[in-house]
Amino acid sequence: MSLSIERELKNLIRTGKYTLGTNSTIRVIASGKAKMVVIAENAPPELRERAIYYANLGKVPIYIFKGTSQDLGIICGKPFKISMLAVIDEGESRILDLVGEITER
């Protein structure tokens, strides 16, 4: 893999626009502003299914992060767990290029 999800997430946090958390992510998906959704592998099943449902309705790509919500929080530079995030503007990151590596739709 030429792109590193960790590096691109850090670039997104530094230069892009995003939202963290389940409720915010679903709200952004429903509003049509999300370009991509990243979901931690261990996100609670009911929340994961809800986000996937709305993402599929809006044809928003989903990337299942191969790590825990704690790992995702650390990579994003936050002192808390992050189950999911929505990319609104990728900034200087190339995170949307990971769409070709989506593991679940």
C-alpha positions as CSV (number, residue, x, y, z in Angstrom):
1,M,0.0,0.0,0.0
2,S,1.5,3.3,-1.1
3,L,-0.8,5.3,1.1
4,S,-0.6,5.1,4.9
5,I,-4.0,5.6,6.6
6,E,-2.2,6.9,9.6
7,R,-0.3,9.5,7.7
8,E,-3.3,10.6,5.7
9,L,-5.5,10.8,8.8
10,K,-2.8,13.1,10.4
11,N,-2.8,15.2,7.3
12,L,-6.6,15.4,7.4
13,I,-6.6,16.5,11.0
14,R,-3.9,19.1,10.3
15,T,-5.2,20.6,7.0
16,G,-8.8,19.3,6.4
17,K,-12.3,19.6,7.7
18,Y,-13.9,16.6,9.5
19,T,-16.2,15.7,12.2
20,L,-15.7,13.2,15.0
21,G,-18.1,10.9,16.8
22,T,-21.1,8.9,15.8
23,N,-23.9,11.5,16.0
24,S,-21.9,14.2,14.2
25,T,-20.8,11.7,11.6
26,I,-24.3,10.5,10.8
27,R,-25.6,14.1,10.8
28,V,-22.9,15.1,8.2
29,I,-23.7,12.0,6.1
30,A,-27.4,12.8,6.1
31,S,-26.7,16.4,5.1
32,G,-24.8,15.3,2.1
33,K,-21.5,16.9,3.2
34,A,-19.5,13.8,3.9
35,K,-17.0,12.7,1.3
36,M,-15.9,9.6,3.2
37,V,-16.5,7.8,6.5
38,V,-13.8,6.1,8.6
39,I,-15.1,3.6,11.2
40,A,-13.0,1.9,13.8
41,E,-13.0,-1.9,13.6
42,N,-14.3,-2.2,17.1
43,A,-17.1,0.4,16.9
44,P,-20.3,-0.8,18.6
45,P,-22.2,-2.9,16.1
46,E,-25.5,-0.9,16.4
47,L,-23.7,2.4,15.8
48,R,-21.6,0.9,13.0
49,E,-24.6,-0.5,11.2
50,R,-26.4,2.8,11.6
51,A,-23.5,4.8,10.0
52,I,-23.1,2.2,7.2
53,Y,-26.9,2.4,6.5
54,Y,-26.8,6.2,6.1
55,A,-23.5,6.1,4.2
56,N,-25.0,3.6,1.7
57,L,-28.1,5.7,1.3
58,G,-25.9,8.7,0.4
59,K,-23.4,6.7,-1.6
60,V,-20.6,7.8,0.8
61,P,-17.5,5.6,0.7
62,I,-16.7,3.8,3.9
63,Y,-13.2,2.8,5.2
64,I,-13.1,0.3,8.0
65,F,-10.0,1.3,10.1
66,K,-8.0,-1.8,11.0
67,G,-7.6,-0.8,14.7
68,T,-9.5,0.1,17.8
69,S,-11.3,3.3,18.5
70,Q,-8.5,4.1,21.0
71,D,-5.9,3.7,18.2
72,L,-8.0,6.0,15.9
73,G,-8.1,8.6,18.7
74,I,-4.4,8.4,19.2
75,I,-3.7,8.8,15.4
76,C,-6.0,11.8,15.3
77,G,-4.1,13.3,18.2
78,K,-7.1,13.2,20.6
79,P,-7.0,12.0,24.2
80,F,-10.2,10.0,23.8
81,K,-11.6,7.1,21.7
82,I,-13.0,7.8,18.3
83,S,-15.4,5.2,16.8
84,M,-15.9,7.1,13.5
85,L,-15.2,10.3,11.7
86,A,-16.5,11.9,8.5
87,V,-14.3,13.6,6.0
88,I,-15.9,16.9,4.9
89,D,-12.9,18.4,3.1
90,E,-9.7,16.4,2.7
91,G,-7.4,19.4,2.8
92,E,-3.8,18.4,1.8
93,S,-4.4,14.8,2.7
94,R,-4.9,12.0,0.1
95,I,-7.3,10.2,2.3
96,L,-9.9,10.0,-0.5
97,D,-7.5,8.0,-2.6
98,L,-8.0,5.2,0.0
99,V,-11.5,4.8,-1.4
100,G,-10.2,2.1,-3.7
101,E,-9.2,0.1,-0.6
102,I,-12.6,0.2,1.0
103,T,-13.3,-3.0,2.9
104,E,-17.0,-2.7,3.4
105,R,-19.9,-1.0,1.6
